[in-house]
Amino acid sequence: MYNEYHSLARHIQELELGDYLEFGCGDGGFLKHVLEQNESFKSVTAVDINLESVKQARTTLEAFNIHFLIQENLPLGLEANQFDTITLSNTLHHLRDKTAVLSELKRLIKRDGQIIITEMISNDLTEAEQTYCRFHALRAEVDRLHGIFHETTYTSNEILDMVSKADLRIGSNEILLNSKEAAPDKIEVAEMEAIIDDLIKAESKRPEFPALKETAVSIKAHLHQHGIKRPRQLYLVTTN
Ligand SMILES: C[S@@+](CC[C@H](N)C(=O)[O-])C[C@H]1O[C@@H](n2cnc3c(N)ncnc32)[C@H](O)[C@@H]1O
């Protein structure tokens, strides 16, 4: 999916990765996208709290030599000031304690290193991007019903505010547009509809189900009319 953001490739190719940490690696999607386009890494470390996601990441990234760390409690078992590059990609809205994580990343980054934050945003979206944003909000709501911390998408100003409050200096800041064709595609619409149906079907015994269903119907109507694509992202380069 990161292929859909054409200007992201240019940014990735320009990075001097060196000793590189991806925080919140998930199933390894972003990390694979980076490592396949930029060989300037000396070492790669990937951290997540979710064992299943890390198992998936190990498979996705089997071509690379990566040190995986599954740990939630901070500080991480990693020495201070050891990374040249840290990435946090679409992970900010999954973090229960953003201040603690951002300050841990500050501890880990070298004095002249860069912390790159990419995050979907909720402002200035096209109709097709709004479909995805609304689908994401539904998924986040279902996750919360399962006790998983997952917030909805932030505006670019909210993200800039969080980062500034964490005392990180913002070197550059750019909105990455999604270059994917926006027109509704019949197969994609049918697939998304099935994903939305499956997502709420699993919750059919809950008291919240009628409200979830109503939301799903409204998202599907929007999907049929406008199609779907992942929202634009804020790309931030920050330093200590
Ligand atoms: C949407 S995924 C992003 C995955 C990856 N960065 C990508 O873009 O392909 C967010 C990940 O953050 C992880 N996460 C949430 N809280 C975390 C924490 N405190 N420490 C490390 N990872 C965390 C979640 O388990 C999830 O895998």
The ligand as an SDF file (V2000), in Angstrom:
LIG
                    3D

 27 29  0  0  0  0  0  0  0  0999 V2000
   -0.8210    0.1810   11.9620 C   0  0  0  0  0  0  0  0  0  0  0  0
    0.4800   -0.7380   12.6220 S   0  0  0  0  0  0  0  0  0  0  0  0
    1.8160   -0.0210   11.7010 C   0  0  0  0  0  0  0  0  0  0  0  0
    2.7630   -1.0500   11.1710 C   0  0  0  0  0  0  0  0  0  0  0  0
    3.9320   -0.5530   10.3450 C   0  0  0  0  0  0  0  0  0  0  0  0
    4.6240    0.5650   10.9710 N   0  0  0  0  0  0  0  0  0  0  0  0
    3.5010   -0.1840    8.9380 C   0  0  0  0  0  0  0  0  0  0  0  0
    3.2340    0.9980    8.6960 O   0  0  0  0  0  0  0  0  0  0  0  0
    3.4710   -1.0600    8.0800 O   0  0  0  0  0  0  0  0  0  0  0  0
    0.7560   -0.0860   14.2540 C   0  0  0  0  0  0  0  0  0  0  0  0
    1.5760   -1.0120   15.1290 C   0  0  0  0  0  0  0  0  0  0  0  0
    1.9190   -0.3390   16.3480 O   0  0  0  0  0  0  0  0  0  0  0  0
    2.0470   -1.3480   17.3380 C   0  0  0  0  0  0  0  0  0  0  0  0
    2.0930   -0.7450   18.6750 N   0  0  0  0  0  0  0  0  0  0  0  0
    1.0770   -0.2110   19.4040 C   0  0  0  0  0  0  0  0  0  0  0  0
    1.5240    0.2120   20.5970 N   0  0  0  0  0  0  0  0  0  0  0  0
    2.8540   -0.0340   20.6300 C   0  0  0  0  0  0  0  0  0  0  0  0
    3.8800    0.1820   21.5980 C   0  0  0  0  0  0  0  0  0  0  0  0
    3.6270    0.7590   22.7700 N   0  0  0  0  0  0  0  0  0  0  0  0
    5.1330   -0.2230   21.3030 N   0  0  0  0  0  0  0  0  0  0  0  0
    5.4110   -0.8050   20.1110 C   0  0  0  0  0  0  0  0  0  0  0  0
    4.4930   -1.0300   19.1470 N   0  0  0  0  0  0  0  0  0  0  0  0
    3.2300   -0.6460   19.3970 C   0  0  0  0  0  0  0  0  0  0  0  0
    0.8370   -2.2120   17.0840 C   0  0  0  0  0  0  0  0  0  0  0  0
    0.9730   -3.4900   17.6790 O   0  0  0  0  0  0  0  0  0  0  0  0
    0.8240   -2.2730   15.5420 C   0  0  0  0  0  0  0  0  0  0  0  0
    1.5060   -3.4030   15.0560 O   0  0  0  0  0  0  0  0  0  0  0  0
  1  2  1  0
  2  3  1  0
  2 10  1  0
  3  4  1  0
  4  5  1  0
  5  6  1  0
  5  7  1  0
  7  8  2  0
  7  9  1  0
 10 11  1  0
 11 12  1  0
 11 26  1  0
 12 13  1  0
 13 14  1  0
 13 24  1  0
 14 15  1  0
 14 23  1  0
 15 16  2  0
 16 17  1  0
 17 18  1  0
 17 23  2  0
 18 19  1  0
 18 20  2  0
 20 21  1  0
 21 22  2  0
 22 23  1  0
 24 25  1  0
 24 26  1  0
 26 27  1  0
M  CHG  2   2   1   9  -1
M  END
$$$$
